[in-house]
Amino acid sequence: MARRQKPPLKGMTMTDSQEVRGSVVTSYKNAPTRTVTAGGVTFAYRELGPRSGVPVVFLTHLAAVLDNWDPRVVDGIAAKRRVVTFDNRGVGASSGSTPRTIEAMAKDAVTFIRALGFDHVDLHGFSMGGMIAQVIAQTDPDLVRRLILTGTGPAGGEGIKNVTRLSHLDTVRGLFTLQDPKQFLFFTRTAGGRRAGKEFLGRLKERTQDRDKAISLISYSNQLKAIHRWGLERPQDLSVIHQPVLVANGESDRMVPSQNSTDLARRVSNGELVFYPDAGHGGIFQFHRQFVETALEFLER
């Protein structure tokens, strides 16, 4: 259980449209967008699920804003746990300039979490968000109860320095084929992978009102620089992460190669590993039902 939840610092606003059960928001597509100001930054965020218990804070991927979370994953976790998603500094509707290091992004995430009055959280970090989560677990270990690291890798991990090249190539590929680059970056090119990608991209459009602003080109560039630096860093001693860690990925991740997931699970003190077949970087979205079931079981231990 969370020890206590202080009131937000200031600057909170919210939309009127929401799907609720009593006073509990139950659907991510209708979760109100709110803001909280701390450390000179106004952070945009959404929350849903039960109001009690340890919150699960979602840390998102390269170029993502609030609307890039798969609603099946968010709603699935929020059926039993309080879920909070947010735009980091300079991204989407959050103010400020986007940092060029993962470490600075982690510091901003901690500022946001504490601004909401949480002093104990679970973290789910996907891709770049998983890198941020690793840093938070080391810099603020008392803040973190459990970690879920998906589609991600450790500092200096194999192939992470190539994310920029792959992102550029698949963005051009998407332009020439009139497809979203995530179809190539997140999913395999098998029939199952292509179908899963189309279904995922369709789910991202379910929210029709109060949608977030797209990431700016400068923020996207800064994030790419941060990931590139992460890929070039010296490996860290991950044995200092003592919290239970669930690592999950597709077995054929070409964006953050899957062997990084194996490496992460091996190097933390208390890790477990799940791979999804015929799946790439977005394996947790392709296999969202199985992932939600596994994540909830892990979080509720």
Buried (B, 14 or more C-beta within 10 A) or exposed (E): EBEEBEEBBEEBEBEEBBEEEEEBBBBBBBBBBBBBBBBEBBBBBBBBBBEEBBBBBBBBBBBBBBBBBBBBBBBBBBBBBBBBBBBBBBBBBBBBEBBBBBBBBBBBBBBBBBBBBBEBBBBBBBBBBBBBBBBBBBEBEEBBBBBBBBBBBBBBBBBBBBBBEBBEBBBEBBEEEEBBBBBBBBBBEEEEBBEBBBBBBEBBEBBEEBBBBBBEEEBBBBBBBBBBBBBEBEEBEBEEBEBBBBBBBBBBBBBBBBBBBBBBBEBBEBBEBBBBEBBBBBBBBBBBEBBBEBBBEBBEE
